Amino acid sequence: MNKEASVHNLVDLIAYQEDSVVSKTLIKKKTGTVTLFAFDRGQGLSEHTAPFDALVYVLDGIVEVTISGKPITVKSGEAIVMPASQPHALKATERFKMMLTMIRS
């Protein structure tokens, strides 16, 4: 994205790729990041932890988010907070796009 103020459709800023996870960083600062992701069906992120809270906003499709062993279905237009230091994973039950916001302070 450019440095000037402009309006964008987030869904259109990232495209699906077969059998892949695609990411595009929109904002990267010392205090946090905003990243778009597009997951093809069946793709995901394996269980991991992060030292900061992370907000996932689903732009398109459906994802199963597992936090501390509890699976939660999140659909287009919904958001979930993945708490700091709790193990979490994501699995695309169908193609989905998300915006991940991580605040580091």
LOMI-894808 format. One record per residue: x, y, z of N, C-alpha, C, O in turn. Coordinates in Angstrom, 3 decimals. Layout:
ATOM      n.u      n.v      n.w     ca.u     ca.v     ca.w      c.u      c.v      c.w      o.u      o.v      o.w
ATOM        X        Y        Z        X        Y        Z        X        Y        Z        X        Y        Z
...
END
This chain:
ATOM      n.u      n.v      n.w     ca.u     ca.v     ca.w      c.u      c.v      c.w      o.u      o.v      o.w
ATOM    0.843   -1.173    0.000    0.000    0.000    0.000    0.891    1.239    0.000    2.011    1.228    0.512
ATOM    0.370    2.281   -0.576    1.178    3.499   -0.656    1.066    4.316    0.630    0.272    3.999    1.516
ATOM    1.868    5.364    0.713    1.937    6.201    1.913    0.805    7.231    1.985    0.566    7.811    3.043
ATOM    0.120    7.457    0.885   -0.980    8.409    0.880   -2.263    7.717    1.316   -2.437    6.517    1.103
ATOM   -3.164    8.488    1.930   -4.450    7.942    2.338   -5.235    7.496    1.109   -5.351    8.240    0.135
ATOM   -5.766    6.291    1.160   -6.581    5.779    0.060   -7.497    4.688    0.594   -7.224    4.086    1.633
ATOM   -8.564    4.446   -0.113   -9.550    3.443    0.275   -9.295    2.170   -0.515   -9.054    2.206   -1.721
ATOM   -9.354    1.029    0.196   -9.135   -0.265   -0.450  -10.176   -1.270    0.009  -10.646   -1.204    1.146
ATOM  -10.537   -2.190   -0.857  -11.357   -3.333   -0.487  -10.379   -4.428   -0.057   -9.662   -4.978   -0.891
ATOM  -10.347   -4.745    1.232   -9.359   -5.687    1.751   -9.428   -7.054    1.091   -8.395   -7.686    0.866
ATOM  -10.630   -7.519    0.778  -10.785   -8.829    0.133  -10.059   -8.860   -1.208   -9.495   -9.886   -1.588
ATOM  -10.073   -7.749   -1.915   -9.461   -7.695   -3.246   -7.943   -7.482   -3.221   -7.286   -7.617   -4.253
ATOM   -7.381   -7.151   -2.052   -5.945   -6.878   -1.970   -5.089   -8.140   -1.945   -3.869   -8.068   -2.099
ATOM   -5.723   -9.297   -1.753   -4.974  -10.545   -1.701   -5.763  -11.624   -2.441   -6.989  -11.681   -2.349
ATOM   -5.048  -12.477   -3.176   -5.696  -13.499   -3.994   -5.377  -14.899   -3.468   -4.313  -15.143   -2.898
ATOM   -6.317  -15.796   -3.674   -6.092  -17.204   -3.341   -5.107  -17.813   -4.327   -5.075  -17.440   -5.500
ATOM   -4.304  -18.756   -3.841   -3.446  -19.563   -4.702   -3.658  -21.021   -4.310   -3.721  -21.358   -3.128
ATOM   -3.766  -21.879   -5.321   -4.047  -23.292   -5.083   -3.019  -23.920   -4.143   -1.812  -23.744   -4.312
ATOM   -3.523  -24.659   -3.145   -2.692  -25.394   -2.176   -1.694  -24.505   -1.441   -0.601  -24.958   -1.100
ATOM   -2.053  -23.252   -1.192   -1.105  -22.317   -0.590   -1.744  -21.418    0.463   -2.964  -21.290    0.563
ATOM   -0.864  -20.809    1.236   -1.214  -19.710    2.129   -0.451  -18.498    1.618    0.772  -18.540    1.481
ATOM   -1.171  -17.423    1.336   -0.568  -16.203    0.810   -0.718  -15.120    1.872   -1.759  -15.019    2.522
ATOM    0.329  -14.308    2.046    0.229  -13.205    3.006    0.714  -11.910    2.381    1.548  -11.903    1.475
ATOM    0.167  -10.812    2.891    0.558   -9.482    2.430    0.510   -8.543    3.625   -0.554   -8.332    4.207
ATOM    1.644   -7.981    3.993    1.723   -7.061    5.124    1.269   -5.676    4.689    1.776   -5.111    3.720
ATOM    0.297   -5.140    5.432   -0.208   -3.799    5.145    0.486   -2.753    6.000    0.814   -1.667    5.522
ATOM    0.709   -3.087    7.276    1.381   -2.180    8.202    2.384   -2.990    9.007    2.056   -4.050    9.539
ATOM    3.608   -2.485    9.091    4.636   -3.135    9.901    5.368   -2.055   10.678    6.131   -1.264   10.125
ATOM    5.110   -2.049   11.974    5.728   -1.078   12.871    6.306   -1.830   14.070    5.972   -2.992   14.303
ATOM    7.162   -1.167   14.816    7.726   -1.773   16.016    6.624   -2.155   16.998    6.757   -3.131   17.737
ATOM    5.540   -1.389   17.007    4.449   -1.617   17.951    3.396   -2.610   17.473    2.520   -2.993   18.249
ATOM    3.460   -3.037   16.209    2.493   -4.019   15.739    2.445   -4.142   14.229    3.095   -3.395   13.498
ATOM    1.647   -5.116   13.784    1.509   -5.381   12.352    0.047   -5.622   11.990   -0.763   -6.027   12.824
ATOM   -0.265   -5.363   10.730   -1.546   -5.732   10.141   -1.213   -6.476    8.858   -0.555   -5.938    7.967
ATOM   -1.678   -7.733    8.774   -1.334   -8.590    7.646   -2.580   -9.266    7.108   -3.416   -9.746    7.873
ATOM   -2.703   -9.303    5.788   -3.773  -10.053    5.139   -3.263  -11.452    4.799   -2.097  -11.631    4.448
ATOM   -4.149  -12.437    4.909   -3.823  -13.812    4.534   -4.939  -14.372    3.668   -6.107  -14.032    3.856
ATOM   -4.580  -15.230    2.720   -5.535  -16.006    1.927   -5.105  -17.467    2.020   -3.990  -17.816    1.633
ATOM   -5.988  -18.315    2.533   -5.717  -19.733    2.717   -6.571  -20.535    1.757   -7.785  -20.337    1.698
ATOM   -5.963  -21.432    1.007   -6.741  -22.359    0.199   -7.332  -23.410    1.135   -6.821  -23.629    2.233
ATOM   -8.405  -24.055    0.697   -9.062  -25.097    1.503   -8.044  -26.140    1.953   -7.226  -26.613    1.164
ATOM   -8.113  -26.490    3.243   -7.227  -27.501    3.792   -5.905  -26.971    4.308   -5.183  -27.683    5.006
ATOM   -5.578  -25.735    3.977   -4.329  -25.143    4.443   -4.525  -24.587    5.857   -5.655  -24.416    6.315
ATOM   -3.426  -24.312    6.533   -3.552  -23.765    7.871   -2.224  -23.351    8.447   -1.195  -23.369    7.770
ATOM   -2.264  -22.980    9.697   -1.072  -22.667   10.471   -1.055  -23.641   11.642   -2.035  -23.750   12.378
ATOM    0.051  -24.344   11.812    0.144  -25.328   12.885    0.160  -24.640   14.239    0.408  -23.439   14.342
ATOM   -0.108  -25.420   15.272   -0.201  -24.860   16.617    1.091  -24.154   17.015    2.192  -24.671   16.822
ATOM    0.927  -22.968   17.572    2.051  -22.162   18.033    1.547  -21.190   19.092    0.342  -21.090   19.323
ATOM    2.450  -20.485   19.726    2.073  -19.437   20.669    2.722  -18.133   20.219    3.691  -18.126   19.460
ATOM    2.165  -17.047   20.702    2.727  -15.714   20.431    2.717  -14.938   21.745    1.825  -15.130   22.571
ATOM    3.693  -14.072   21.940    3.766  -13.332   23.194    2.784  -12.159   23.283    2.762  -11.441   24.283
ATOM    1.974  -11.965   22.239    1.051  -10.833   22.189   -0.335  -11.316   21.765   -0.459  -12.329   21.076
ATOM   -1.372  -10.596   22.176   -2.713  -10.869   21.681   -2.745  -10.635   20.172   -2.030   -9.778   19.653
ATOM   -3.573  -11.398   19.482   -3.738  -11.224   18.040   -5.227  -11.232   17.715   -5.979  -12.063   18.224
ATOM   -5.643  -10.304   16.866   -7.033  -10.223   16.426   -7.122  -10.759   15.001   -6.426  -10.279   14.107
ATOM   -7.974  -11.745   14.797   -8.236  -12.282   13.464   -9.625  -11.832   13.045  -10.608  -12.108   13.734
ATOM   -9.706  -11.140   11.915  -10.985  -10.746   11.333  -11.130  -11.490   10.011  -10.313  -11.318    9.106
ATOM  -12.170  -12.321    9.897  -12.372  -13.124    8.690  -13.086  -12.270    7.641  -14.197  -11.787    7.862
ATOM  -12.430  -12.099    6.507  -12.950  -11.279    5.412  -13.812  -12.080    4.451  -14.730  -11.540    3.833
ATOM  -13.512  -13.385    4.323  -14.176  -14.233    3.338  -14.012  -15.680    3.783  -12.929  -16.070    4.218
ATOM  -15.064  -16.479    3.682  -14.956  -17.904    3.958  -15.120  -18.271    5.422  -15.686  -17.519    6.215
ATOM  -14.602  -19.466    5.762  -14.748  -20.022    7.106  -13.432  -20.650    7.537  -12.755  -21.306    6.745
ATOM  -13.072  -20.440    8.820  -11.855  -21.014    9.379  -12.192  -21.661   10.721  -13.072  -21.199   11.448
ATOM  -11.479  -22.730   11.029  -11.548  -23.300   12.366  -10.306  -22.852   13.120   -9.183  -23.197   12.753
ATOM  -10.521  -22.080   14.178   -9.435  -21.604   15.025   -9.456  -22.451   16.291  -10.490  -22.566   16.948
ATOM   -8.328  -23.037   16.629   -8.235  -23.816   17.857   -7.366  -23.044   18.843   -6.217  -22.716   18.547
ATOM   -7.923  -22.757   20.011   -7.201  -22.032   21.058   -7.190  -22.897   22.306   -8.242  -23.243   22.843
ATOM   -5.998  -23.242   22.762   -5.829  -24.102   23.942   -6.672  -25.369   23.831   -7.305  -25.800   24.795
ATOM   -6.665  -25.958   22.634   -7.359  -27.219   22.392   -8.838  -27.106   22.085   -9.475  -28.118   21.794
ATOM   -9.411  -25.904   22.141  -10.847  -25.710   21.888  -11.068  -25.176   20.474  -10.657  -24.056   20.172
ATOM  -11.719  -25.972   19.586  -11.989  -25.484   18.223  -13.171  -24.511   18.199  -14.194  -24.728   18.848
ATOM  -12.997  -23.434   17.429  -14.020  -22.407   17.282  -14.146  -22.083   15.800  -13.147  -21.781   15.147
ATOM  -15.357  -22.141   15.264  -15.596  -21.797   13.869  -15.827  -20.294   13.758  -16.644  -19.723   14.480
ATOM  -15.090  -19.661   12.840  -15.206  -18.216   12.618  -15.520  -18.003   11.142  -14.830  -18.525   10.266
ATOM  -16.573  -17.225   10.879  -17.064  -17.023    9.515  -16.834  -15.596    9.046  -16.515  -14.703    9.831
ATOM  -17.003  -15.408    7.752  -16.875  -14.085    7.136  -17.655  -13.049    7.935  -18.824  -13.258    8.262
ATOM  -16.996  -11.919    8.249  -17.621  -10.855    9.004  -17.462  -10.984   10.506  -17.874  -10.097   11.254
ATOM  -16.858  -12.096   10.961  -16.650  -12.309   12.390  -15.174  -12.158   12.746  -14.296  -12.238   11.887
ATOM  -14.928  -11.937   14.038  -13.557  -11.770   14.516  -13.362  -12.567   15.791  -14.320  -12.880   16.498
ATOM  -12.098  -12.895   16.076  -11.751  -13.600   17.303  -10.401  -13.075   17.789   -9.516  -12.767   16.990
ATOM  -10.261  -12.979   19.101   -8.979  -12.618   19.699   -8.296  -13.902   20.142   -8.875  -14.715   20.862
ATOM   -7.050  -14.070   19.698   -6.232  -15.189   20.142   -5.341  -14.636   21.254   -4.419  -13.868   20.981
ATOM   -5.609  -15.023   22.514   -4.875  -14.443   23.647   -3.389  -14.786   23.647   -2.981  -15.861   23.208
ATOM   -2.607  -13.865   24.140   -1.155  -14.049   24.242   -0.844  -15.320   25.034   -1.530  -15.659   25.998
ATOM    0.198  -16.002   24.602    0.768  -17.162   25.295   -0.119  -18.403   25.317    0.257  -19.403   25.929
ATOM   -1.286  -18.371   24.667   -2.125  -19.567   24.578   -1.889  -20.230   23.226   -1.904  -19.550   22.199
ATOM   -1.669  -21.551   23.203   -1.435  -22.222   21.929   -2.657  -22.097   21.017   -3.797  -22.268   21.449
ATOM   -2.391  -21.797   19.753   -3.482  -21.656   18.791   -3.045  -22.159   17.419   -1.857  -22.198   17.098
ATOM   -4.037  -22.540   16.621   -3.810  -23.033   15.262   -5.002  -22.620   14.414   -6.084  -22.351   14.934
ATOM   -4.791  -22.571   13.087   -5.868  -22.240   12.155   -5.922  -23.292   11.058   -4.889  -23.767   10.587
ATOM   -7.153  -23.653   10.653   -7.347  -24.630    9.581   -8.483  -24.139    8.692   -9.582  -23.861    9.172
ATOM   -8.211  -24.035    7.387   -9.223  -23.573    6.425  -10.185  -24.713    6.115   -9.837  -25.641    5.385
ATOM  -11.394  -24.645    6.670  -12.404  -25.652    6.352  -12.942  -25.424    4.938  -13.478  -26.337    4.309
ATOM  -12.792  -24.217    4.461  -12.985  -23.850    3.058  -12.026  -22.689    2.821  -11.407  -22.199    3.766
ATOM  -11.897  -22.252    1.594  -11.025  -21.095    1.336  -11.448  -19.956    2.239  -12.640  -19.725    2.444
ATOM  -10.464  -19.238    2.784  -10.824  -18.073    3.577   -9.710  -17.029    3.527   -8.541  -17.335    3.295
ATOM  -10.130  -15.779    3.757   -9.203  -14.654    3.840   -9.395  -14.000    5.202  -10.510  -13.912    5.717
ATOM   -8.284  -13.545    5.773   -8.372  -12.895    7.076   -7.412  -11.728    7.151   -6.438  -11.641    6.404
ATOM   -7.720  -10.828    8.083   -6.808   -9.761    8.444   -6.351  -10.069    9.866   -7.171  -10.230   10.770
ATOM   -5.039  -10.150   10.055   -4.447  -10.402   11.365   -3.836   -9.108   11.877   -2.983   -8.507   11.223
ATOM   -4.282   -8.686   13.052   -3.740   -7.499   13.690   -3.052   -7.930   14.981   -3.675   -8.528   15.858
ATOM   -1.756   -7.620   15.087   -1.007   -7.949   16.283   -0.425   -6.662   16.860    0.277   -5.913   16.180
ATOM   -0.736   -6.429   18.127   -0.243   -5.255   18.825    0.842   -5.722   19.791    0.600   -6.602   20.618
ATOM    2.019   -5.148   19.694    3.159   -5.607   20.473    3.418   -4.790   21.737    4.443   -4.983   22.391
ATOM    2.540   -3.912   22.082    2.780   -3.120   23.299    1.487   -2.930   24.066    1.482   -2.291   25.118
END
